[in-house]
């Protein structure tokens, strides 16, 4: 049995559907590639970010706020300068 070497001619509707399918697949691949690239970039940023920025809170902790309130409420009972020194010590970050 001999195979025909003449190209198969599909109706225009079939050709249009095949092209639409190829275009859709190319669009999907481009979208997935863009998402993967974005995720890789975000992962790189998180991996290379300084550890302190990920673990340290930006503002005072609940404990520090509580101590500040106690100091503020009892400021008149503390010796001169002690209130200021204690409040300054609370805002120091390691």
N, C-alpha and C positions, 0 to 999 in steps of 0.2 A: 504494500500500500504506500503510495506516494503522498507526501504532505504538500499541500498547496503553498506556494511561496508568494502568492498575491496577497496584499494586505486586505484585511477585513474592513469594509466600510460600514460604519454604524450610521443609523439615522441621526439627523441633527439634534433631535431631542435627547438621545442617549449621549452624544458627545457633549452637549450642554450640561447634562446632569453629571457626567464624569468630571468636567472642568469645575463645576460648582463643588463637588465633593473634594477635589484636590485643593481648591481655594479654602474651603472650610477647614480641612486638615492643616494646611499651612498656617491659617489664622490661629487655630487652636495651639499648634506647636509654638508659635511666636508668643502667645499669651502665657503658656506654661513656662517657657524660657524666661520671660520677663519676671514672672513671679518667683521662680527659682533664684534668679540673679538677685532680686530684691531681698529674699530670705537669706541668701549667702552674705550679702552686704550687712544686713542687720546682725547676723550671727557674728561676723567679724568685729563689728562695733562693740557688741556686748562682750565678746571674748577679750578684746584688747583694751576695754575701758578700765580705768583705774579701779581697783577693788573698793577703795573708800567710798566712791560715789555710789556704788551699788548697795553697800551695807550700812552706811551711816545715815541717820535721819537728818534732814535739812534744818529743822528747827529744834528747840529744846525738847527733851524727852518728858514724859509725864512726871517722872521723878524730879527732874530739874524744875519744872513748873511748880510742883508742890513745894519744894524747898524755897523757891523764890517767893511764893505766897507766904510761907511761914516767916521768912526773913522780913518781908515787907510789913506784915502784921505786927511784928515784934521789934521793929527798927528802933523805937524809942528806948527799949530796954537794953540795947547793945551798947558797949563802950564805943567812944568816938573812933571812927575809921574802920571798925570791925565789920560793920554793915557793908560798907563800900568794898572792902577786901573780899568778903564772902560772895557778894553779887558778881564782882569781877571774876572770881574763880569759877563761878557757875557757867560763864559764857566762853571760857577757854576750851578750845577743841584740840584733841591730840592729833 
